């Protein structure tokens, strides 16, 4: 027999009656939220906006690459700018037809077929075109048809563009106007977003020439900028008096020092609020930041890996393979050799030596690895690389979730073969 106290029969007993005393709108703290005003990115917005100035004189916008470290505002700035651009065009009656912007995550749609289908669906939501089963030529012909029928020009945002399987799509889309696939005076402009600061350098020369991308580099946020962003979100997300200023200051300082990633600073604030609420506090206090930081930081690395530039992933995998074989540290030379070894196994062309050096520097900057000084012999010293992450094995498994690295699973670094 069960006691009467062990019976649940209504939602109040499951969820409780009380509403949140700390958070009033947690959606404001989600990664997909686009705020009504952007903080700390005026220069970047203004510079990126210049690619659309030709529209004022019936010209065509340029193609752009928005590059920078994770959490530096690339995606939110691009979406915010395009929202404001559409508002301006409609208000000023600048174009004689509609401009529509399309957002595509290349981590999800990374094949030419899937991107074309997604574009068709966003231009014409009522389309009856099947997702697969036809040739690429068919999907291109349908795309040109729906663009003409809907009388639109397009701005295509390709987030994490380095996930594209091939460059062919970029070449074909850049030639649409020249090939008379669009109505006269219409265009398709492309904005690629990537964490790989060197993405454009390694494009196929014909694609590079055809797209003629303009590069825009976004820096990491500093403490002041992160604090201002957090204050702006707090006003919308938190009940009045439920978080103290010292908590916001600490969250900003820790985030700026650790990674300069505004998204992770917001996530740290959200996790702290949840911790405070679950433990019966009416305010989010500085000590709550400390309580959840390690969990959020570990989670940050796991969320960071899938969005990394591909060749940076290969460098990280080389480091993990070297150190996972019972070594505490490794060297830049060993990393370069293992990077070359993995690249050959997976059929990827090796990039210049500076690619490995740049990737190592960037991994140090975001806190995944660190340099350590080691004494080597009498009076001699050297610098080696050490991992600075919670779980090496978990991180390596995350890398294999990228289908392009699957064949590297059984690679053993040269020193251990």
PyMOL commands that set and color helices and strands:
alter all, ss='L'
color gray80, all
select helices_A, chain A and resi 4-6+11-15+26-29+42-57+74-92+112-123+136-150+161-163+168-174+199-202+205-211+223-237+245-258+262-278+286-306+310-324+332-345+353-365+392-400+403-408+414-416
alter helices_A, ss='H'
color red, helices_A
select strands_A, chain A and resi 64-68+98-105+152-159+188-194+214-218+369-375+381-387
alter strands_A, ss='S'
color yellow, strands_A
deselect
rebuild
show_as cartoon
